[in-house]
Amino acid sequence: MRSPVLNGDIATCTDTATSTSNVLINNRSVCTVITSAAVGAILGPGSPKVRVNNAVISVNGDSVAPHGDTVHGTATMVATSVKVFVP
């Protein structure tokens, strides 16, 4: 079980996740694979068993599309929710 990525969570490259999802956890939008980003698109793989607006939700450890040099080339998402976990 892993935590979902929410709007405002930080990637390992220190870029902030953004989401326009209308589904909230702790009053923050849930991020989805491909449609949400941390500068680069969140690539997943996400949690294929949980969908929001017909898109797979992003979870802790998901890859972020390369969007620059060094740390921006291999970034992953770091989810901060400690009360919600998904398969």
Secondary structure, 3 states (H helix, E strand, C coil): CECECECCCEECCCCECECCCCCEECCEEECECCCCECCCEEEECCEEEEEECCEEECECCCEECCCCCHHHHCCEEECCCCCCCEC
